[in-house]
Amino acid sequence: MQDVAAGNRDMAAAWDGDEGAHWSAHASRYERGAAPYRERLLESAALVPGERVLEVGCGAGRTTRDAARMVAPNGRVLGLDLSASMLELARASAVADGLDNVTFQQADAQVHGFTDASYDVVLSQFGVMFFADPVAAFTNVHRAVVRGGRTLFMVWQGLDRNDWAASLRTVLAAGRELPMPPPGAPGPFSWADPDAVRPILETAGFIEVAFTDVSADFRIGADPDDAFAFVRGMGVTRSLLTDLDEATASRALDELRDVFADHHSAAGVVFRSAAWLVAARA
């Protein structure tokens, strides 16, 4: 991988390790679960043929490939991510789709050497919440965008509006008082507070920062067993179980199965979720 900011090295190791491997193995499931948010992001971006697009934290590249179709034939899209395994999958999918206007690169957007004013639009679907220094990251991204260029991100709202994550945390706490991450610490919910996010983008040089509330069902499995097998391998699950003895961990996992059963319907195992669509201009 190219240069990684010192504060992002642990995150890079996770995404280029076990966490990225799990996402790669379950890419289609993650993409299906987040489909309503991806569709809203691309609808709001209103990409047109000929535009140059950067996606930050592109993962397995579904949004990147959709964007490439929208800007074809003479527009181009670059997807950046920390995970080699997800990028390998993204490249293979682009080839299978016959897309020749999209490229993928393993890089840390906080320190990547962008060419000034080389993109008309920056997109990200749940990929911008993990920078150790978000002001530095978005200052770097800002220099890559043309004046007046559009920037649109999907980021999760808080646990109180994301039942899938809140249930997982509560059940696997197994009666423990789990500390909340420090405000602003890198993680899935670090951009949940608009009052904290707006200064980051404005300090980095963005203007007209706006937040739109977007809610959707989040499907994590076809049935409780399918959902359990998927969630059992997630990094957050392994982390929450680390300090539990075998009997307590077993009881917590049984309770998690019950939660999935409670959320099971004809549509699968579905939870309420909510995100912010963050839009700004350079």
C-alpha positions in Angstrom: 0.0 0.0 0.0 1.0 3.6 -0.5 1.7 5.9 2.4 -0.7 5.6 5.4 -1.1 8.4 7.9 0.4 7.3 11.3 -3.0 7.6 13.0 -4.6 5.4 10.4 -2.2 2.4 10.6 -4.3 0.3 13.0 -7.4 1.0 10.9 -5.5 0.1 7.7 -4.3 -3.1 9.2 -7.9 -4.1 10.2 -9.4 -3.3 6.8 -6.5 -4.9 5.0 -6.8 -7.9 7.3 -9.6 -9.8 9.0 -12.2 -7.0 8.7 -11.6 -6.6 5.0 -11.6 -10.3 4.4 -15.0 -10.6 6.1 -16.5 -7.8 4.0 -15.0 -9.4 0.9 -16.5 -12.8 1.7 -19.9 -11.2 2.3 -19.8 -8.4 -0.2 -23.1 -9.1 -1.9 -24.9 -9.2 1.5 -23.4 -5.9 2.6 -24.4 -4.4 -0.8 -27.9 -5.7 -0.6 -28.4 -4.4 3.0 -27.2 -0.9 2.1 -28.9 -0.8 -1.3 -31.5 1.9 -0.3 -28.7 4.2 0.9 -26.6 3.6 -2.3 -29.6 4.4 -4.5 -30.3 7.6 -2.6 -26.7 8.6 -2.7 -26.4 8.2 -6.5 -29.8 9.8 -7.1 -28.7 12.8 -5.1 -25.4 13.0 -6.8 -27.1 13.3 -10.2 -24.0 12.3 -12.1 -23.9 13.1 -15.8 -21.8 11.7 -18.7 -18.3 13.1 -18.8 -17.9 13.8 -15.0 -14.8 12.7 -13.1 -15.7 11.0 -9.9 -13.8 9.9 -6.8 -15.2 7.4 -4.3 -13.6 7.3 -0.9 -13.8 4.0 0.9 -15.2 2.2 -2.1 -15.1 -1.3 -0.6 -16.0 -4.0 -3.2 -16.9 -1.2 -5.6 -20.7 -1.5 -6.2 -21.3 2.3 -5.9 -18.1 2.9 -8.0 -19.3 0.7 -10.8 -22.8 2.3 -10.8 -21.2 5.7 -10.9 -19.0 4.6 -13.9 -22.1 3.7 -15.8 -23.7 7.1 -15.1 -20.7 9.1 -16.4 -19.9 6.9 -19.4 -18.7 7.0 -22.1 -16.1 9.7 -21.5 -16.3 10.2 -17.7 -14.1 8.3 -15.3 -14.3 7.0 -11.7 -11.6 6.2 -9.2 -12.3 4.1 -6.2 -10.0 4.3 -3.2 -9.9 1.8 -0.3 -7.6 0.4 2.3 -8.5 -3.3 1.7 -6.6 -5.2 -1.0 -9.1 -8.1 -0.9 -12.1 -5.8 -1.5 -10.3 -4.0 -4.3 -9.4 -7.3 -5.9 -13.1 -8.2 -5.9 -14.0 -4.7 -7.2 -11.6 -5.0 -10.1 -12.9 -8.4 -11.1 -16.5 -7.2 -10.9 -15.7 -4.2 -13.1 -14.1 -6.5 -15.7 -17.1 -8.8 -15.6 -19.4 -5.8 -16.1 -17.4 -4.7 -19.1 -16.5 -1.3 -17.5 -13.4 0.3 -18.9 -13.8 3.8 -17.3 -13.3 2.8 -13.6 -10.1 2.1 -11.7 -9.4 1.1 -8.1 -6.4 1.9 -6.0 -5.3 0.9 -2.5 -4.6 4.1 -0.7 -5.3 6.3 2.4 -7.3 9.3 1.2 -5.9 11.3 4.2 -2.4 11.4 2.6 -2.9 10.2 -1.0 -1.2 12.5 -3.5 -4.2 13.8 -5.4 -3.7 16.0 -8.5 -5.3 19.4 -7.8 -8.8 19.9 -9.1 -8.9 16.5 -10.8 -12.5 15.5 -9.8 -16.0 17.0 -10.3 -17.7 14.8 -7.6 -16.6 13.0 -4.5 -18.8 10.2 -3.2 -18.7 7.9 -0.2 -21.1 5.3 1.2 -20.2 4.7 4.8 -16.5 5.1 4.1 -15.4 8.4 5.6 -15.9 7.8 9.4 -12.6 6.1 10.0 -10.0 8.8 9.7 -7.8 9.6 12.7 -7.6 13.2 11.6 -10.8 13.9 9.5 -9.9 17.6 9.0 -6.5 16.6 7.4 -8.3 13.9 5.4 -10.9 16.3 4.0 -8.5 19.1 3.4 -6.6 16.6 1.2 -9.7 15.5 -0.5 -10.8 19.1 -1.0 -7.7 20.0 -3.1 -8.7 17.2 -5.5 -12.1 18.7 -6.2 -12.8 21.4 -8.8 -14.1 24.7 -7.5 -17.9 24.3 -7.0 -17.5 20.5 -7.2 -20.1 18.3 -5.4 -19.3 16.1 -2.4 -21.8 13.6 -1.1 -21.5 11.1 1.7 -23.7 8.6 3.5 -22.8 8.2 7.2 -24.6 6.4 10.0 -26.7 8.3 12.5 -26.5 7.3 16.2 -27.2 4.0 17.8 -30.6 5.2 18.9 -31.7 5.2 15.3 -29.8 2.0 14.2 -31.5 -0.9 15.9 -29.2 -3.5 14.2 -26.1 -2.0 15.9 -27.8 -1.1 19.2 -29.2 -4.6 19.6 -25.8 -6.2 18.9 -24.1 -4.0 21.4 -26.7 -4.5 24.1 -27.0 -8.2 23.8 -23.2 -8.9 23.6 -22.5 -6.6 26.5 -24.0 -9.4 28.6 -24.7 -7.1 31.5 -21.4 -5.2 31.3 -21.3 -1.4 31.2 -19.6 -0.9 27.9 -17.8 2.5 27.5 -18.9 4.6 24.6 -16.1 5.6 22.1 -14.7 9.1 22.8 -16.4 11.8 20.7 -14.9 12.0 17.3 -13.0 8.7 17.6 -12.8 6.8 14.3 -15.6 4.3 14.0 -19.0 3.6 12.3 -20.9 6.2 14.3 -18.2 9.0 14.5 -20.1 11.2 12.1 -23.5 10.8 13.8 -23.6 14.4 15.1 -24.1 17.1 12.4 -22.9 19.7 14.8 -19.5 17.9 15.1 -19.3 17.1 11.4 -20.1 20.5 9.9 -16.9 22.2 11.3 -14.8 19.4 10.0 -15.9 20.0 6.4 -16.0 23.8 6.7 -12.4 23.8 8.2 -11.3 21.6 5.3 -12.7 24.2 2.8 -16.1 22.9 1.9 -19.2 25.2 1.8 -23.0 24.8 1.7 -22.8 21.8 4.1 -26.2 20.2 4.4 -27.6 17.1 6.2 -30.6 15.1 5.0 -32.2 12.4 7.2 -32.5 9.1 5.4 -34.0 6.0 6.9 -34.4 2.5 5.5 -34.8 -1.1 6.5 -31.4 -2.8 6.9 -31.5 -6.5 6.0 -28.8 -8.7 7.5 -30.0 -12.2 6.5 -32.6 -14.4 4.9 -33.5 -16.0 8.3 -32.2 -16.1 11.8 -29.6 -18.8 11.2 -28.3 -17.0 8.1 -28.1 -13.7 10.0 -26.4 -15.3 13.0 -23.7 -17.0 10.8 -23.0 -13.6 9.2 -22.9 -11.5 12.3 -20.9 -14.1 14.3 -17.9 -13.5 12.0 -18.0 -9.7 12.2 -15.1 -7.9 13.9 -17.3 -6.1 16.3 -18.9 -9.4 17.5 -15.5 -11.0 18.1 -14.4 -7.9 19.9 -17.4 -7.8 22.2 -17.0 -11.5 23.1 -13.3 -11.3 23.9 -13.6 -10.7 27.7 -16.6 -13.1 28.3 -16.2 -16.5 29.7 -17.4 -19.4 27.6 -20.8 -19.9 29.4 -21.6 -16.1 29.3 -20.6 -15.8 25.7 -22.8 -18.8 24.8 -25.8 -17.3 26.6 -25.3 -13.9 24.8 -25.1 -15.6 21.4 -28.3 -17.5 22.1 -30.0 -14.2 23.0 -28.7 -12.7 19.8 -30.3 -15.5 17.8 -33.6 -14.7 19.6 -33.3 -11.1 18.6 -32.8 -12.1 15.0 -35.9 -14.3 15.3 -37.9 -11.4 16.6 -36.9 -9.4 13.5 -37.6 -12.1 11.0 -40.3 -11.6 8.4 -41.0 -12.5 4.8 -38.4 -9.9 3.9 -35.7 -11.6 5.9 -34.1 -10.4 9.2 -34.6 -6.7 9.0 -33.8 -3.8 11.4 -34.6 -0.2 11.4 -31.7 2.0 10.4 -30.9 5.7 9.6 -28.1 7.7 8.0 -27.2 11.2 7.1 -26.8 12.2 3.5 -24.1 14.8 3.8 -23.8 17.2 0.9 -21.3 20.1 0.3 -19.4 22.0 -2.3 -15.8 22.8 -2.7 
